[in-house]
Amino acid sequence: MRGDDNGSAAILVLVVVDDSVDIIMIIKIRDEMDALRMALLVSPPDTALILCLQLDLDITKEGIRPRCGLHGLAICRHRVRGPIPTKDGTHECSVSFAPSLSSVMPVNAYRSATFFPLPNTVPPHLAIYTDGHDLTGITTLIITVPVDGTSLIAETCNIMQAFPVHRLQPLPPSTKLLPLPTTASAHRTIPFVSSAAASSPSTSQLAGSATAPDSPTAAFWDYQLLFASQRSETAEPVLLRVAHGSVPVDFPRGTYYLAGPGIFSDDHGSTVNPLDGHGYLRAFDFRGSSDEVWYSARYVATPAQREEREAATGRWRFTHRGPFSVLRGGRRVGNLKVMKNVANTSVLKWGPRLMCLWEGGDPYEIDPASLDTVGLVDLVGSDHGDRRQTDGGSRGRAVDVAAHFLKPILRGVFKMPPKRLLAHYKIDAKRNRLLMVSCNSEDMLLPRSTFTFYEFDYNYELKQKKEFVIPDHLMIHDWAFTDSHYVLLGNRIKLDIPGSLLAVSGLHPMISALAVNPSQPSTPIYVLPRFSQSPNQDRNWLVPIQAPSQQWALHTGNAFEERDGNGNLKIQLQASVCSYQWLNFHKMFGYNWRTEKLDPSFMNLVDGSEAMLPHLIQVSIELDANGTCYGCSMANLSNIWNRPADFPAINPYFSGQKNTYVYVGSSSGTRRFLPRFPFDSIVKLDLSNGSAKSWSTGDRMFVGEPIFVPKGTEEDDGYVLVVEYAVAKQMCYLVILDARRIGEAEAVVAKLEVPKHLTFPIGFHGFWSTK
């Protein structure tokens, strides 16, 4: 296809990936252009969407428009009849166009094209742009792809780069297939990476040069693919293939549930922070018969999810904002709507109920057999139980007045529940109780924090309820308990008044109303009495214990207490923390809501800054018989392992009791351009001697949160489950580790393969339910 001397022209190079077609542009340019962005989208097997650049285009920063209205962008269906190898090692592919399916105009050019054969690792979504470089004088740009799909190469000049957006997988008949759009979706361009990363040897050298995973481009692609949307669901459980080893004969019968987001980009140009993606529940069912493990996955059918996914077509249109995202363009009216409860953070199976939880609202009950959504569960709506309130003087009364006016606004206009459950819960195995915590919704904007603790038996009968009003503005994501106390590591925040106005107006995410408050050099720790008969009742629980280091608490592994013969109490707590200076509400997971881009550099600081990133600590608190604190220390959990780490897990039977082992996700640091996150290792920490043993996955593979599955009475007698994300192959595996052999070559006892068309993005938190 040719344009005139002043125009732009393009031909298409078609790349077969599995049974679908990928498209790479070979662009001939005769004038300067500042930006060229195109999304190339692949459809289900043997059909694809083709984005074709027509003749005589003006390409500017504002976009692409045809001259004289004669030509434009055409999107057509086509069927591949090939590929056919040729003598010179390339392939030819016959393409038949169906003019009646063109979304703009019929296209009858290019009955065949020559292309380079590629494996199935090439992401089908590409965004190509020039980042403002001057292209004057360049006559030809030939863009090719290395054999492993790690980067695009611009021969002749080093100015163009391509990155994946969110993949839309073709699905086999065995799964529930959502209808796919018949036009290309608008996707956001991924941030530009240095042209040095795009430069590459000639085509003959591609196989050798592209195999190394340690490059800026490979790192960027891998990070994006970890958050690739999965739109499909299983209609029936799918039997997983055993890719390595075998499921141990003594592996307990039960189900591993994993919660997390499933979609990050809709079909109309909006993207969201991973924390705002709709909940996508995954279930791995161990039925106790040989190697059979069955996999299921369903979206949590919240009202927002049902509204944002069109039932007839399966297309998505985001209409509600989340706490960390805003909508763009004509969808901005959604920024004034109620924040959606996406039920994507954690999952719990307790008694007869399976529930998915989110930080900002009530949990959703799920049918354990089908994963169908039953509906909202109001566990904390009642107002009975033991209540402890305090009089904060004139300041406290002023806050009460402010709360009085805030409540009808938050509940009436923004539809917030009076109390919002934290997504993190605890199970007291000793007493067989479920422990949960709620916060008052209005306290998000007030200089106080109201925490209400609930304890349920196995039938959800409320055994006790205790409320604590703390005169400090805190944000709590996770917490801990002991035999006689609840323990909170306080994260100090403050109201951001300009940000609040922008948030309420819909111009900024709701999280803009809050800001981290690093005004104090310490970490407040609240040791709250769990029972009315708890020891140290004379202690003023409103006065926090000040840990000597300022840290932002992320997740807790466990806490326990020991009392000596004199009544002195020692509490030890294991947790993951990070620096106030690193934490940024506007860049969670590296997502910038202003640019709608995921930037892995935020999670991978330069050398010398590891202490700012998530890492593990042990807090020791010493109280005398009267409850007076005479010692508080905060130290690294291990003197040997000091790499960034998070998601601490223990044997659940030892929760609230003295434990020796903690299992965490961590980074081996072997990748130069992703040295700290995503994690690629599981580490077993021995608290008795500070030792650490680790297992690491392979190149271009990541892991999520570990879950301990006990099989005996000893603390480390069991298995560790973790999902391995093989982003280079766009595959997921459930890995079974022998907890006692972590650190040895035989640590992996089995690896189960999730079908490629069901590959899912990284999950958040999981739960093991023994049958």
Sequence and secondary structure as in RCSB ss.txt:
>XXXX:A:sequence
MRGDDNGSAAILVLVVVDDSVDIIMIIKIRDEMDALRMALLVSPPDTALILCLQLDLDITKEGIRPRCGLHGLAI
CRHRVRGPIPTKDGTHECSVSFAPSLSSVMPVNAYRSATFFPLPNTVPPHLAIYTDGHDLTGITTLIITVPVDGT
SLIAETCNIMQAFPVHRLQPLPPSTKLLPLPTTASAHRTIPFVSSAAASSPSTSQLAGSATAPDSPTAAFWDYQL
LFASQRSETAEPVLLRVAHGSVPVDFPRGTYYLAGPGIFSDDHGSTVNPLDGHGYLRAFDFRGSSDEVWYSARYV
ATPAQREEREAATGRWRFTHRGPFSVLRGGRRVGNLKVMKNVANTSVLKWGPRLMCLWEGGDPYEIDPASLDTVG
LVDLVGSDHGDRRQTDGGSRGRAVDVAAHFLKPILRGVFKMPPKRLLAHYKIDAKRNRLLMVSCNSEDMLLPRST
FTFYEFDYNYELKQKKEFVIPDHLMIHDWAFTDSHYVLLGNRIKLDIPGSLLAVSGLHPMISALAVNPSQPSTPI
YVLPRFSQSPNQDRNWLVPIQAPSQQWALHTGNAFEERDGNGNLKIQLQASVCSYQWLNFHKMFGYNWRTEKLDP
SFMNLVDGSEAMLPHLIQVSIELDANGTCYGCSMANLSNIWNRPADFPAINPYFSGQKNTYVYVGSSSGTRRFLP
RFPFDSIVKLDLSNGSAKSWSTGDRMFVGEPIFVPKGTEEDDGYVLVVEYAVAKQMCYLVILDARRIGEAEAVVA
KLEVPKHLTFPIGFHGFWSTK
>XXXX:A:secstr
    TTSEEEEEEEEEETTEEEEEEEEEE S  S    EE   STTEEEEEEE SSEEEETTEEEEGGGT  EEE
EEEEEEEEEE TTS EEEEEEE GGG SSS     SEEEE    TTS S EEEE TT   TT   EEEE  TT  
  EEES S  EEE         TTSB     SS           HHHH    GGGHHHHTT   SHHHHHHHHHH
HT     B SS EE EEEEE   TT  SEEEEE  B   B TTS B  GGGS BEEEEEEE SSTT EEEEEEE 
  HHHHHHB TTT  B   S  TT    GGGGGGGGS       SEEEEETTEEEEE TTS  EEE TTT  EEE
E  SS    S       HHHHHHHHHHHHHHHHIIIIIS   SEEE S  EEETTTTEEEEEEEEGGGGGSS EE
EEEEEE TT  EEEEEEEEESS EE S  EE SSEEEEE EEEEE HHHHHHHHTTSS GGGGEEE   SSSEEE
EEEESSTT S TTS TTS EEESS  EEEEEEEEEEEE TTS EEEEEEEEEE TTT  GGGGGGEETTTTEE G
GGGS  TT GGGS EEEEEEEEE TTS EEEEEEEES SS  S EEEEE  GGGTTS  SEEEEEE     SSSS
SSS  EEEEEETTTTEEEEEE  TT EE   EEEE SSSTT EEEEEEEEETTTTEEEEEEEEGGGTTSTT EEE
EEEE GGG       EEEEE 
